[in-house]
Amino acid sequence: MFPAHRKFNMDESGISTVPNRVPKVPKEKENRLQRDIRRERADNAPEGTLPMVSDTGFISTELFVEWLKHFSSFVKPTKEDPVILILHNHIAHCSIEAVLFCREHHITLLSLPPHASHRFQPSDVGFFEHMKEAYAQEADRWLVNHPGTAIAQTNVARIFRSAYERVANMKITVRAFESTGIHPVNRNVFSDEGFAPSEVTFCPMCRRIKPL
């Protein structure tokens, strides 16, 4: 069993704005541009933010492993004091590199059932809704103070920080972990219907497996 302060949830979500197109550049300049973009977009972000850039807009195996190193540096898991990290089973989370890193650094990965994270995952259930509502309010305030100007990607971190600092609190976190039955552990939070969306993935796979 893991104590409350060693249980963590990791998830991703997007924040919409009107993006500025990044000009195409020669390949040899791409890495420098990526570093510049990281610095620009992270200006005034919440303390401890790890700026990363994805080519597709979605997390990749490489970015997830980079994030795991960042996570480990903050929570400092040890053999005597390990942590559990609850997350959905995106393909980027299921790489050998990620599993080996977590095994070596005393991080237990717990993957949620597919197509059901909106019910089982604390971030989805108890945080993102508050976060996006607060972000929308802060974005409206920014637009009022900057009439005639669209929100650029370089403005997002500052706006996000204002919203994040309003909702990132212990009360919301505790309620999210309670409502998903993670802490305190409550196996009766969900009925079988809560797992029904996962059957879409599990059943076809089971039917394709033939006995030896």
C-alpha positions in Angstrom: 0.0 0.0 0.0 1.2 3.5 -0.8 0.4 6.4 1.6 -1.5 9.3 0.3 1.5 11.6 -0.2 3.1 8.9 -2.5 0.2 8.5 -4.9 0.3 10.6 -8.1 -1.7 11.0 -11.2 -0.4 12.1 -14.6 -2.5 13.2 -17.5 -2.4 15.6 -20.5 -4.9 18.2 -21.7 -4.9 20.9 -24.3 -5.6 24.6 -24.0 -6.9 26.4 -27.1 -5.8 29.7 -28.5 -5.1 31.1 -32.0 -1.7 29.8 -32.8 1.0 31.6 -34.7 2.5 29.6 -37.5 6.1 28.7 -36.9 8.0 29.4 -40.1 9.7 26.4 -41.9 13.4 26.4 -41.3 16.3 24.3 -42.5 16.8 21.0 -40.5 20.1 22.2 -39.0 18.3 25.1 -37.4 15.4 23.1 -36.1 16.9 22.1 -32.7 17.8 25.8 -31.9 14.3 26.9 -32.9 12.8 24.2 -30.6 14.9 25.5 -27.7 13.8 29.0 -28.4 10.2 28.0 -28.6 10.5 26.2 -25.3 11.9 29.3 -23.6 9.4 31.6 -25.1 6.3 29.5 -24.3 7.6 28.8 -20.7 8.0 32.5 -19.8 6.0 33.2 -16.7 4.7 29.6 -16.5 4.1 28.0 -13.0 7.2 27.3 -11.1 8.7 23.9 -11.8 7.2 23.8 -15.3 9.1 21.5 -17.8 8.8 23.1 -21.3 8.6 20.5 -24.1 7.7 20.8 -27.7 5.9 18.1 -29.6 5.9 17.9 -33.4 2.3 16.5 -33.5 0.8 18.2 -30.5 0.6 14.9 -28.6 3.0 13.4 -26.1 5.6 11.0 -27.5 7.7 8.2 -26.0 10.7 10.5 -25.8 8.8 13.4 -24.2 7.2 11.0 -21.7 10.6 9.7 -20.6 11.9 13.2 -20.3 8.9 14.1 -18.2 9.4 11.0 -16.0 12.9 12.2 -15.2 11.5 15.6 -14.3 8.8 14.0 -12.1 11.4 11.8 -10.4 13.6 14.8 -9.6 10.8 16.3 -7.6 9.3 13.4 -5.8 12.6 11.6 -5.2 11.4 8.0 -5.0 13.6 5.4 -3.3 13.5 1.7 -2.5 12.3 2.5 1.0 9.9 5.3 -0.1 8.6 4.4 -3.6 5.7 6.1 -5.4 2.8 5.0 -7.6 2.0 6.9 -10.8 -1.6 6.5 -12.1 -2.0 7.3 -15.8 -4.1 6.3 -18.9 -2.7 3.7 -21.3 -1.6 6.0 -24.1 1.0 4.2 -26.3 3.6 6.8 -25.3 3.3 5.7 -21.7 3.9 2.0 -22.5 7.4 2.0 -23.9 10.2 -0.2 -22.7 12.2 3.0 -22.0 9.5 4.3 -19.7 9.1 1.0 -17.9 12.8 0.5 -17.4 13.3 4.0 -16.1 10.4 3.6 -13.6 11.7 0.2 -12.5 15.1 1.6 -11.9 13.8 4.6 -10.0 11.2 3.0 -7.8 8.1 4.3 -9.6 5.2 1.9 -9.9 3.1 2.6 -13.1 -0.6 1.8 -12.8 -2.5 2.1 -16.1 -6.2 2.8 -16.1 -8.7 0.8 -18.2 -9.0 2.1 -21.7 -11.8 4.5 -22.7 -12.7 5.1 -19.0 -10.2 7.6 -17.8 -12.9 10.3 -17.7 -14.4 8.3 -14.8 -11.4 6.8 -13.1 -8.6 9.5 -13.5 -8.4 12.2 -10.8 -7.2 14.8 -13.2 -10.1 14.3 -15.6 -12.7 14.0 -12.8 -11.6 16.7 -10.4 -9.0 19.1 -11.9 -9.2 19.8 -15.6 -12.8 21.2 -15.5 -11.8 23.7 -12.8 -8.6 24.5 -14.7 -10.2 25.1 -18.0 -13.0 27.3 -16.5 -10.4 29.4 -14.7 -8.3 29.6 -17.8 -11.3 30.8 -19.9 -11.9 33.5 -17.3 -8.2 34.6 -17.2 -8.2 34.6 -21.0 -11.3 36.9 -21.1 -9.6 39.2 -18.6 -6.4 39.3 -20.8 -8.4 40.1 -23.9 -10.3 43.0 -22.1 -6.9 44.4 -21.1 -5.4 44.0 -24.6 -8.3 45.1 -26.9 -7.8 44.2 -30.6 -5.0 41.7 -29.8 -5.3 37.9 -30.2 -3.8 35.6 -27.6 -0.5 34.3 -29.0 1.3 31.1 -27.9 3.8 33.3 -26.1 1.0 34.7 -23.9 -0.4 31.3 -22.9 2.0 30.5 -20.0 1.3 33.8 -18.2 -2.5 33.3 -18.6 -2.2 29.7 -17.6 -0.2 30.5 -14.5 -2.9 32.9 -13.2 -5.5 30.2 -13.7 -3.4 27.4 -12.3 -2.6 29.2 -9.1 -6.3 29.7 -8.5 -7.3 26.0 -8.8 -4.2 24.0 -7.9 -5.1 23.4 -4.2 -5.3 20.5 -1.8 -9.1 20.7 -1.5 -9.7 19.9 -5.2 -7.0 17.3 -5.2 -8.3 15.4 -2.2 -11.8 15.5 -3.6 -10.6 14.1 -7.0 -8.8 11.2 -5.4 -11.7 10.4 -3.1 -14.3 10.5 -5.9 -12.3 8.0 -8.0 -11.8 5.6 -5.1 -8.0 5.9 -5.1 -7.6 7.4 -1.7 -9.0 6.4 0.6 -9.3 3.1 -1.3 -13.0 2.5 -2.2 -13.7 -0.4 -4.5 -17.4 0.3 -4.5 -17.2 3.7 -6.1 -18.0 2.3 -9.6 -20.5 -0.3 -10.8 -19.9 -2.6 -13.7 -21.3 0.0 -16.0 -18.3 2.2 -15.3 -16.1 -0.4 -17.0 -18.4 -0.9 -20.0 -16.5 1.4 -22.3 -13.4 -0.7 -21.8 -15.2 -3.8 -23.2 -15.0 -2.2 -26.6 -11.2 -2.8 -26.5 -11.1 -6.0 -24.5 -13.8 -8.2 -26.1 -12.6 -8.1 -29.7 -9.1 -9.0 -28.6 -10.4 -11.9 -26.5 -12.4 -13.2 -29.5 -9.3 -13.2 -31.7 -7.3 -15.3 -29.3 -7.7 -19.0 -30.1 -6.9 -21.7 -27.5 -3.7 -23.7 -28.2 
